[in-house]
Amino acid sequence: MELEEAESKGNAQHQETEIQNEDTHSQCVDETGEELELDEEEKYTIEMIKKKLEMSENL
């Protein structure tokens, strides 16, 4: 049940996160040192993993 609640909250915050991501570039650096631009699905996946991790730490 808590996982479903987390996903529900995550979906509600997804739009807010998208707006924030328009203002800031989420980038990572690969092994060659080149910056890689993350697409929206990757950004969303990372945010969901972070939120689930936070919830599991709060148990």
C-alpha distances in whole Angstrom, upper triangle without the diagonal:
4,5,5,6,9,10,11,12,14,15,17,18,20,23,23,23,26,28,28,29,32,34,33,33,31,33,33,36,37,39,42,41,41,38,36,34,30,29,27,24,25,24,21,20,21,19,16,17,18,15,13,16,16,12,13,16,15,13
4,5,5,6,9,10,10,12,14,15,16,18,21,21,21,24,26,26,26,30,31,30,31,28,30,30,34,34,37,40,39,38,36,33,32,28,28,25,23,23,22,19,18,19,17,14,14,15,12,10,12,12,9,10,13,11,10
4,5,5,6,9,10,10,12,14,15,16,19,20,19,22,24,24,24,27,29,28,28,26,28,28,31,31,34,37,36,35,33,30,29,25,25,22,20,20,19,16,15,16,14,11,11,13,10,8,11,12,9,9,13,13,12
4,5,5,6,9,10,10,12,14,15,18,19,19,21,24,24,24,27,29,29,29,26,29,29,32,33,36,39,38,37,34,31,29,26,25,22,19,20,20,16,15,17,15,12,14,15,12,10,14,15,12,13,16,16,15
4,5,5,6,8,10,11,12,14,17,17,18,20,22,22,23,26,28,27,28,26,29,29,33,34,37,39,38,37,34,32,30,26,25,22,20,21,20,17,16,18,15,12,14,15,11,10,14,13,10,13,16,14,14
4,5,5,6,9,10,10,12,15,15,15,18,20,20,20,23,25,24,25,23,25,26,29,30,33,36,34,34,31,28,26,23,22,19,18,18,17,14,13,14,11,9,10,11,7,7,10,10,8,10,13,12,13
4,5,5,6,9,10,10,13,14,14,16,19,19,19,22,24,24,24,22,24,25,28,29,32,35,34,33,30,27,25,21,20,17,15,16,15,11,11,13,11,8,10,12,9,8,12,13,11,13,16,16,16
4,5,5,6,9,10,12,14,14,16,18,19,20,22,24,24,25,23,26,27,31,32,35,38,36,35,32,29,27,23,22,18,17,18,17,13,14,16,13,11,14,15,11,12,15,15,13,16,18,18,18
4,5,5,6,8,11,11,12,14,16,17,18,20,22,22,23,21,25,26,29,31,34,37,35,34,30,28,26,22,21,18,17,18,16,13,14,15,12,10,13,13,9,11,14,13,11,15,17,16,17
4,5,5,6,9,10,9,12,14,14,15,18,20,19,20,18,21,22,26,27,31,33,31,30,27,24,22,19,18,14,13,14,12,9,10,11,8,6,10,10,7,9,12,12,11,14,16,16,18
4,5,5,7,9,10,11,13,15,15,17,20,20,21,19,22,24,27,29,32,34,33,31,28,25,22,19,17,13,12,14,13,9,11,13,10,9,13,13,11,12,16,16,15,18,20,20,21
4,6,7,8,9,11,12,14,15,17,19,20,21,20,23,25,29,31,34,36,34,33,29,27,24,21,19,15,15,17,15,12,14,15,12,11,15,15,12,14,18,17,16,19,21,20,22
4,6,5,6,9,10,11,12,14,16,16,18,17,20,22,26,28,31,33,31,30,26,24,21,18,17,14,14,15,13,10,13,13,10,10,13,13,11,13,16,15,15,18,20,19,21
4,5,5,6,9,10,10,12,15,15,16,15,18,20,24,26,29,31,29,27,24,21,18,15,14,10,10,12,10,7,10,11,8,9,13,13,11,14,16,16,17,19,21,21,23
4,5,5,6,9,10,11,13,15,16,16,19,22,25,27,31,32,31,28,25,22,19,16,15,11,12,14,12,10,13,14,12,13,16,16,15,17,20,20,20,23,24,24,26
4,5,5,6,9,10,12,13,15,15,19,21,25,27,31,32,30,28,25,23,19,17,16,13,14,16,12,11,14,15,12,13,16,15,14,17,19,18,19,22,23,23,25
4,5,5,6,9,10,10,12,11,15,18,21,24,27,29,26,25,21,19,16,14,13,10,12,12,9,8,11,11,8,11,14,13,12,15,17,16,18,21,22,22,24
4,5,5,6,9,10,11,11,14,17,21,23,27,28,26,24,20,18,14,12,11,8,10,12,9,8,12,12,11,13,16,15,15,18,20,20,21,24,25,25,28
4,5,5,7,9,11,12,16,19,23,25,29,30,27,25,22,20,16,15,14,11,14,15,12,12,16,16,13,16,19,18,18,21,23,22,23,26,27,27,30
4,5,5,7,9,10,14,17,21,23,27,28,25,23,20,18,15,14,14,12,14,15,11,12,15,14,12,15,18,16,16,20,21,20,22,25,25,25,28
4,5,5,6,7,11,14,17,20,24,25,22,20,16,15,12,10,10,9,12,12,8,10,13,12,11,14,16,15,16,20,21,20,22,25,25,26,29
4,6,7,9,12,16,19,22,26,26,23,21,17,16,12,12,11,10,14,14,11,13,16,16,15,18,20,19,20,23,24,24,26,29,29,30,32
4,7,10,13,16,19,22,26,26,23,21,17,17,14,14,14,13,17,17,13,15,18,17,16,19,21,20,21,24,25,24,26,29,29,30,33
4,6,9,13,16,19,23,23,20,18,14,14,11,12,13,12,16,15,12,14,17,15,14,18,19,18,19,23,23,22,25,27,27,28,31
4,6,10,13,16,19,19,17,14,11,10,8,8,10,11,14,13,10,13,16,14,14,18,19,18,20,23,23,23,26,28,27,29,32
4,7,10,13,17,18,15,14,10,9,7,6,9,10,12,10,8,11,13,11,11,15,15,14,17,19,19,20,23,24,24,26,29
4,7,10,13,14,12,10,6,6,5,6,10,12,14,11,10,13,14,12,14,17,17,16,19,21,21,22,25,26,26,28,31
4,7,10,11,9,8,6,5,7,8,11,14,15,11,11,15,14,12,14,17,16,16,19,21,20,21,25,25,25,28,30
4,7,8,5,5,4,6,9,10,14,17,18,14,15,18,18,15,18,21,19,19,23,24,23,24,28,28,28,30,33
4,5,5,6,7,7,10,12,15,18,18,15,16,19,18,16,20,22,20,21,24,25,24,26,29,29,29,32,34
4,5,8,10,11,14,15,19,22,22,18,20,23,21,19,23,25,23,23,27,27,26,28,31,30,30,33,35
4,6,9,11,14,16,20,23,23,20,21,25,24,22,25,27,26,26,29,30,29,31,34,34,34,37,39
4,6,9,13,15,19,22,23,19,20,23,23,21,23,26,25,24,28,29,28,29,33,33,32,35,38
4,6,10,13,16,19,20,18,18,22,22,20,22,25,24,24,28,29,28,30,33,33,33,36,38
4,7,10,13,16,18,15,15,19,19,17,19,22,22,21,25,26,26,27,30,31,31,33,36
4,6,10,13,14,12,12,16,16,15,17,20,19,20,23,24,24,26,28,29,29,32,34
4,6,10,12,10,10,13,14,13,15,18,18,19,21,23,23,25,27,28,29,31,33
4,7,8,6,6,10,10,10,12,15,15,16,18,20,20,22,24,25,26,28,30
4,6,5,6,9,10,11,13,14,16,17,19,20,21,23,25,26,27,29,31
4,5,5,6,9,10,11,12,14,15,16,18,20,21,23,24,26,27,29
4,5,5,6,9,10,11,12,14,15,16,18,20,21,22,24,26,27
4,5,5,6,9,10,11,12,14,15,17,18,20,21,23,25,26
4,5,5,6,9,10,11,12,14,15,17,19,20,21,23,25
4,5,5,6,9,10,11,12,14,15,17,18,20,21,23
4,5,5,6,9,10,11,12,14,15,16,18,20,22
4,5,5,6,9,10,11,12,14,15,17,19,20
4,5,5,6,9,10,11,12,14,15,17,19
4,5,5,6,8,10,11,12,14,15,17
4,5,5,6,9,10,10,12,14,16
4,6,5,6,9,10,11,12,15
4,5,5,6,9,10,11,13
4,5,5,6,9,10,11
4,5,5,6,9,10
4,6,5,6,9
4,5,5,7
4,5,5
4,6
4
